[in-house]
Every structure is written in C-alpha cells, then in structure tokens.
Amino acid sequence: MTKSRYFFGIILFGCALLVAAPSALAVTTCAETVPGTNTAKCLKTCTDDIIYMVPYPGGDLGCKNSSESAGDKCCGTCTIHDLKTKGAARCLDICTDPYPSHDGKGDKHCPPGKKCCYMPLVAIPPTTLDQSQTNQTESKPLDESALPKFNSLLTANVNTVIGNIIKSLLGLTGTLTLVMMVVAGIMWMTAGGKEQTITKAKKMITWTAIGLAIIFSSYIILKSVFDVLTTNP
C-alpha cells in the first residue's frame, strides 16, 4: 500500500471519529441513566439506602466524575415513574398514603412479599381565563395599523435573508465537499494500481479543493461588499 493510500485511510478514519466522538465522549450522568425524575442517587453501594436499592451501572461514570456525589454507584428506586420528591417510593406491605400508587413491575426490586409503592406527581389543572376577560378579548377591535406590512418585512430584512441563504449554501457545499473527498479517497484506495482510476481520483480531489476555495473566496468578497453597502448607504 502506497503512502497516498495510507494518507487517505487516515482521512477516512478521522471522518469516522468526528461522527462517533461526540456520542463516545459524552459522560452519562446518573440522573440521565435512571428512568423517571428524582429517582436517582449516587451511593457507595445500592444497599446503603432502603429507598435507592436498584443499581444502574450505566450511570456509575457520572457518579465518579461528580464532585458532590456520595459514592461511585448509581442507584434508583423500585419504580421508574416520575416522582414528586426524591425518595418518594418505598417497598411496603400495602400501598397507602403517602405512597398510594402501586408499580407492579417494580415489585421485583423489593424484598419478598413487599410492594413497590410510590407517590405520583400531582396534576396541575390548566389555568382558565375569567369570563369577563374572555369577553373583553373577543370584543376588542382589531388594530390594523399594528399589523406588520409585507413590503416592510421584505425591505427591512434583505441583508438577513441573503446572509441566511449564503450560509445555507456554504453548509451544503461543505457537506458535498466532504462526500466528494471521501468518494475520491475510496476510489484511490481501491484502485488496485490502475493509473486511470488513480488519475481520476486525483482530479476529483483537485477540482473539489479548487471549487471550495472559489466558493469561500466568493463568500468573503460578497461579505465585504455587503459590509460596505451597510455602513455607507
């Protein structure tokens, strides 16, 4: 394998790392790992607390990296439901106040004969307008002068619209450039010594780079022109 193929192999590997790195390097916290809200806690062992007894190893790394954690183990409650407060779930003989709701699937995390009971979230009723306020809103006449005019929107935001279009085209160009570079690299690596294929891959890389340079140069020129027009009307 020639040096050129090694080079393009490194480029392809780097592109793959750019795609995979954000998800691989993201540290999952204990709270994100355990289903529900207010159902997670970092402890030395998940048997230290009678409430947080269910281990979630996926969040242990988040506990280790937390300066305020009480331990390195990510522990949750017997239920996966959202809780009103921390520790609002217990293993009891009968589910009554203050833990009236029963989670049958969570019984497996409780000692034999115990039920997984939790305190559900209290539903907040939606706020309703007073009838007099509703009547006032309905009877208020529409002020047409306060409505934006279509022509004014066009003339006021021309620079912004053009700038957004240029930025969108640049983003699309960058994506196409990356695709063309990857395709050319694959062609070069799989050429098998065929000079015609290698030459074609080289031309593709060269013209892609030239096109990218022209596009960015055009963007710089256009930006300078618009800056001059904006500052000196």
N, C-alpha and C positions, 0 to 999 in steps of 0.2 A: 504494500500500500504506500503510495507516494505521500510526500509532505502535504500536498494540497488536499488530499482526501482526509488526512488527519485533521487539517485545519477546519474543513467543513464539518467533519464529525464533531469537533469541539463546539462549533457554532450551533449545530442541531441540538447537542446536549445542553448547551446554555439556554436555548429557547425553551426546552422542556423544563429546565429548572425554573425559569421565570414563571411558567404556568403553574408548576407544582409547589413552588416555595411558599407562597402566602398561606396555603392550607396546611403545609407541613410544619411551618414555623409558628403557627398560631397556637398559643397556650390556652387550653380549655380550662376555665375556672370550674370550681366545684359547683357553684350555683347554676352554671350553664349545663353541666352534665346531668344533674338530678332533675327529673321532670317535676313540673309544678313550681309554685312560688313559695318562698320561705320554708322550704323543705330540706335544706342542705346545711351542713355544718362540718368544719374541719376539726377532727379529733385525733388523739394518739391512736386509739383503736375504736372501732364502731360499737364496742360493748361497754365503753365507759359511760355512755348516756343511755338511759332507758328509753328515750324518745328517738334519738338518731342511731338506729341499730342496723340499718341496711347499708352495706358497703357499695360504693360506686368507684371502682378503681380508675375509671377514665378521668376523674377529676383530681386524682392524687397529686398530679404535677402542679395543678393550680394551687393546691394547699401548700406544697413545698415552696412555691415561689411567692407566697403571700407573707408579708411581714407581720400581719396581725393574726395569723392562724394559730389555733391552739394545738395543732398536730399536723401530721402528714397524711392522714386518711380522710377521704371524702365520704361522708356518711349522710344518709337520708332517712326519712320517716317511713313508716309502713305503707303510707298512701302516696299516690302520685298526683293527688288533686291539689289545686291551688289552695293555700291556707291563708287564713286571715292574719295570723301572727305566727312567729316562729314557735315550733313545738306544739302546734295546735292539732296534734294527732297522738293517740296513745293506744296501747293494746289493753283492752278492758274486757270484763266478763259480759257486760251489757252496754250497748251504745246509748247513753243518755247524756243530758246536759252536764257539762259544757261541750261534750263530744257526741252529738246526737246522730251524725251520719255514719253509715257503715260502708266500708270498702271491702267487699268480699274477696277481691283479688289480692288485697294486701294482708289477708289473714295468714298467708304462708310465711310472712316475716315475723309473725307473733309467736309466742310460746304456745304449746298445745292447749286447746280449749279457750284461747283468748281471741277476741275480735279486734280488727283494725278499725278504730273509731276516730273520726276527725271532725273539726269544726269548719263548716263550709263558709265560703265568702258570703257576706250579706249583700243582697242585690239592692242597688240604689235606684229608686224609681226615677224616670226621666222627668226633668223639670218642665212644667207646663206654664204657658203664659196666662196671665189673668184675662178674663173675658173682656174687660174694658180696654186693656192694652191691645188685644186682638182686634177689637172694633176700630180703635184708633189707627192701627196699622193698615187695616183694609180701607178705611175712609180717607186716608191721606192721599192727596192728589200727586200724580207723578210729575216731578220737575224735569222736563225735557232738557233744560239748559244745563243740568248737572251731568247729563249723559255724555260720554266721550264721542267725539266725531271721528268717523272713519278716515277722513282726509288728514286730520291732525295726527292720528296714530301713524299713518304712512310717512308723513314728512318728518315727524319727530324721531322716528327710530330707524331711519335708513341705514345709518352707520352701524347700529347694533345688529340689524338684520344681515347686512353684508358681512360683518365680522363673524357672526354665528355660522353663516354659510361657508365662509373660508375655513373656519376651524373644523367644521364637519368634514369638508373635503380633505383637509390635512389628516384628520384621523383615519378616513377611509384610505387615503394614499399610504399612510404608514402601515396599515394592515395589509394592503395589496403588496407593498414592498417586502414585508416580512414573508408573505406567501411565495412571492417570486424568488426570493433568496433561498428559501427552503427547497423549493422545487429545483432550482439550479444546482443546489448542493447535492440533492439526491441524484440528479442526473449525472453529476460529476463522479459521485462515489460509486454509482452502479454502471459506469461507462465500460468497465472491463478493458481499458486500454484502447478503446475506439477513439481515434483522434477526432472524427467528425462530431461525435457526441460531446466530447470534452470541449471542442471549439464552440459548439452551440451553447453549452452551459456557461462558458466564459463570456460570450457575447451577451447572454441574458443577464448575467451579473453586472457587466459593464454598463449596459443600457439602463438597467434598473437604477444603478447608482447615479448615472447622469440625469435621468428623469427626476429622481428625488432631489438632486442638487438644484435643478432648474425650478422645481416647484417651491422649494424653500426660498430660493432667491426671489422668485416672483412674490411670495408672501411678504418678504422683507421690503421689497420695493413698494408693494401696494400699501403696506402699513405705514411706510414713511410718507407716501402721498396723502393718505387719509389724515395722518397727524398734521401735515402742513395745511390741508384744507380746513381741518377743525380749528386749529389755532389761528389761522389767518383767513377768515371768511371774506 
